[in-house]
Amino acid sequence: MKNDLSALSTFAPSRRQLLGLGLAFAGAAAFNAVPGFQVLASAQAAVPTAAQKITDHFSSVKSMSGEFVQFGPKGEQTGGKFFLERPGKIRFNYDGSSNFRVISDGQSVVILNKRLNTSDLYPLSKTPLKLLLDTRIDLSGDRVKSVKQEDDLTTIQLADKSVFGNSKITMMFDPKTFDLRQWTITDAQGKDTT
C-alpha cells in the first residue's frame, strides 16, 4: 500500500518529535469513519462509532509503506519514505540532507543522525509508536478525550499519560478517502506542532 502523507512536525530526537513520528505513517492506511455532523459530548460514547471503526480498519493493516512530509514550527520541511510491519516494526528513511533514520525492531526505537554521528535509543513501550505498532490498535478507553464528526472530517483527540506524558494528539481523518489529513501535537508546555 503506498500513499502520500503530510505530517507537520519538526524532527529531532525528543519525545515531542516521536509523538509526531508515531502518527506519520498512520495516514498511509485507509480508515473507516462515519460521515455526518455530530459533536459527541462524551468520548466514551463515540468509541463504538468513528473511533472503533478506525481502530478496526487500521488494526487489519499488517504492513504498509509510503511517503511522508513533515513541516516544522518554523516552516522547515523534510520528508522521506516509511516501511511498517506490525507488530512492532517501522523504519523512517529521511530524504536529502536531513540524514535521519528512525527504526523500531519491536522492542526499541532508535533515532540515527548520520550527520552528527549520534543515536538515541528509547523503549518502544514509552513512545507513541507503541500504540500504532501493537498487533491491535486501541483507540478506546480513557485515552480518547474527544471525537467530533462532521461531513468532511472526523477528529479524534488522544491523551495517555503513560505514553505521551502531558502531551495530546489530535488526528483529523477524511471520511470519504479515509486518509489521515492532519494531526496536531500539543506538548506539556502547550506548544502545538501541526
C-alpha positions in Angstrom: 0.0 0.0 0.0 1.5 3.3 -1.0 0.1 6.7 0.0 1.2 10.3 0.4 1.2 11.8 3.9 1.6 15.3 5.1 2.7 15.5 8.7 3.5 18.7 10.4 6.3 18.3 12.9 9.9 19.1 13.5 12.4 16.3 13.8 14.9 15.9 16.5 15.4 13.0 18.9 12.9 14.2 21.5 9.7 12.8 23.0 7.7 15.5 21.2 9.0 14.6 17.8 8.5 10.9 18.5 4.8 11.8 19.1 4.7 13.2 15.5 6.6 10.3 14.1 4.3 7.9 15.8 1.5 9.2 13.7 3.4 9.9 10.5 2.7 6.6 9.0 -0.9 6.4 10.1 -2.2 8.4 7.1 -1.0 5.8 4.7 -3.7 3.3 5.8 -7.3 3.6 4.7 -9.6 4.3 7.5 -13.4 3.8 8.0 -15.0 6.9 9.6 -18.6 7.8 10.0 -19.7 10.9 8.0 -22.3 13.4 9.2 -22.2 16.3 11.6 -22.3 15.3 15.2 -20.3 16.6 18.2 -20.2 13.9 20.8 -20.2 15.2 24.4 -18.5 12.1 25.7 -15.5 10.5 24.0 -16.5 7.2 25.5 -19.9 7.4 23.7 -18.0 7.9 20.4 -15.8 4.9 20.7 -18.4 2.5 19.4 -18.8 4.7 16.3 -15.9 6.5 14.5 -13.0 5.6 16.7 -13.9 1.9 16.8 -14.3 1.8 13.0 -10.9 3.5 12.6 -9.5 1.1 15.2 -10.9 -2.0 13.4 -9.7 -1.0 10.0 -6.2 0.2 11.0 -5.7 -3.0 13.1 -6.4 -5.1 9.9 -3.5 -3.4 8.1 -0.4 -5.5 8.9 2.1 -3.9 6.6 2.4 -0.8 4.6 4.8 1.7 3.0 4.5 5.2 1.8 6.0 8.6 1.6 5.7 11.3 4.3 6.3 15.1 4.5 7.0 16.9 7.8 6.8 20.6 8.4 8.4 22.1 11.5 7.1 25.0 13.5 9.4 27.4 11.6 8.3 26.2 8.2 11.1 23.8 7.6 10.3 20.8 5.5 11.6 17.3 5.3 10.3 14.0 4.1 11.1 10.5 3.0 9.7 7.0 3.0 8.4 4.7 5.7 8.0 1.0 5.9 5.8 -0.7 8.6 5.3 -4.3 9.6 3.0 -4.9 12.6 3.6 -5.8 15.3 6.4 -3.5 16.3 8.5 -2.8 13.3 8.8 0.5 11.4 11.5 2.4 9.5 11.5 6.1 8.5 14.2 7.0 5.9 14.5 10.7 5.5 15.5 12.1 2.1 18.1 14.7 1.3 20.4 16.4 3.8 18.5 15.5 6.9 20.5 12.3 7.4 18.0 10.8 9.8 16.7 7.3 10.2 14.1 6.1 12.7 13.9 2.4 13.3 11.9 0.2 15.6 12.7 -3.5 15.9 9.7 -4.3 18.1 11.4 -3.6 21.4 13.3 -0.3 21.0 13.2 2.8 18.8 16.5 4.2 17.6 16.9 7.6 16.1 20.1 7.8 13.9 21.6 11.1 12.9 24.3 10.3 10.4 25.4 14.0 10.1 26.1 14.2 13.8 27.0 10.5 14.1 24.7 10.1 17.0 22.0 7.6 18.0 19.3 7.9 20.6 17.5 4.8 22.0 14.0 4.7 23.5 11.9 1.7 24.7 9.1 1.3 22.2 6.7 1.0 25.1 7.4 4.6 26.1 6.7 6.1 22.7 3.5 6.8 20.8 4.7 4.4 18.2 3.7 1.6 20.6 0.0 2.5 20.2 0.3 2.3 16.4 2.6 -0.8 16.1 0.7 -3.1 18.5 -1.0 -6.1 17.0 -4.3 -4.5 17.7 -4.7 -0.7 17.6 -6.7 0.6 20.6 -8.4 4.0 20.3 -10.7 3.3 23.2 -11.0 3.9 26.9 -9.6 6.8 28.8 -7.0 7.8 26.1 -9.8 9.1 23.8 -10.5 12.6 25.1 -12.9 13.7 22.3 -14.4 12.7 19.0 -16.0 15.2 16.6 -17.7 14.2 13.4 -18.6 16.5 10.5 -19.4 15.8 6.9 -15.9 16.3 5.7 -13.8 15.5 8.8 -13.6 13.1 11.8 -11.4 14.5 14.6 -10.1 12.3 17.4 -8.1 13.7 20.3 -5.9 11.2 22.3 -4.0 11.6 25.6 -2.3 8.9 27.6 0.0 10.0 30.4 1.8 6.6 30.5 2.9 7.0 26.8 2.5 10.7 25.9 3.2 12.3 29.3 1.2 15.5 29.4 1.0 15.8 25.6 -2.1 15.4 23.5 -2.6 14.3 19.9 -5.4 15.5 17.7 -5.9 13.5 14.5 -8.2 14.5 11.6 -9.5 11.9 9.2 -11.2 12.4 5.8 -14.4 10.3 6.0 -14.5 9.9 2.2 -10.9 8.9 1.4 -10.2 7.5 4.8 -6.8 9.3 4.9 -5.3 10.9 8.0 -5.3 14.6 6.8 -3.6 16.3 9.7 -2.6 16.0 13.3 -1.6 18.4 16.0 0.6 17.5 18.9 0.2 19.7 21.9 3.2 19.3 24.3 3.3 19.7 28.0 4.1 23.4 27.6 1.0 24.0 25.4 3.0 24.3 22.2 1.4 22.9 19.0 3.2 21.1 16.2 0.9 20.6 13.2 
